[in-house]
Amino acid sequence: MQQINSIERERLSGITIVLSLILVIFTLISVNWVDVKVVNMELVDSGLYTIVTEKGNVNIQPENILRIERTYTKASLTGAPIELDKIYTDKGFIYLSSTDSYAEIGRELMNSVDYYGLPTWERQNTDWRTVQPYSYSIGTPTKQIPFLFFFLSLQYAALSLGGIALTVLIFPIHLKKENVLNKAPFSQLEQETVSDEQFNAVAK
């Protein structure tokens, strides 16, 4: 009976993991489909920048910037350092790499509010919660924003569900082994007790 329950549990966990993987792949494709890429950045006037995206142009000013994240990595082939920046605005965020053709304009935009080049810069009275509603690519059509957040929420749920199923699938195996090891000495003790009783009976 225990073996049947174990097989059913493993089968259910396996099906859940497969479904979670399918959902993760589906959401990755969906997010990539909804995602909007920046094509160029231009300085139109003093303090006014135009972000050229695949879906159209968006004008922003330093006042629109809410948060800046600077990270550094190295190219896999050349080993040269690459700066990867994420600029959150109240019109969406901008990914910026030091290898982009418009990187210099992007640095000017960041330096207009972050004078010291901090790893993380936030506008006063701003935290991650106030920035999170703008966690979508700048230029994303307003009608697509709810779908983007839906796909992201679905992806997080699928990852969580798959992680729980994987935990249920793995850990009972170790528990079962421990139970077998713990039961072995008791079984041996019972056999020795029976043998002693049989010996005493024969002796009598």
Number of C-alpha atoms within 10 A of each C-alpha: 6 7 8 9 10 15 12 12 16 19 13 14 21 17 14 19 21 13 15 22 17 13 20 21 14 15 21 14 13 15 18 12 10 17 18 19 17 19 15 17 21 14 15 10 9 7 13 14 20 16 19 18 18 13 14 14 16 15 16 17 15 16 13 14 22 25 23 22 17 17 13 12 11 11 9 8 6 7 9 10 12 14 15 16 22 17 20 24 23 17 20 21 22 22 15 20 20 16 11 11 13 16 18 15 15 25 16 15 21 22 14 14 18 19 10 8 14 13 12 13 20 18 14 8 7 12 12 10 8 11 17 11 13 17 17 21 22 27 23 21 13 8 8 13 17 10 14 22 15 14 20 17 13 17 21 15 15 22 17 13 18 23 15 14 21 16 12 16 18 12 10 14 13 10 11 12 11 12 11 11 11 11 11 12 11 11 11 10 11 12 12 12 12 11 12 12 12 11 11 10 9 8 7 5
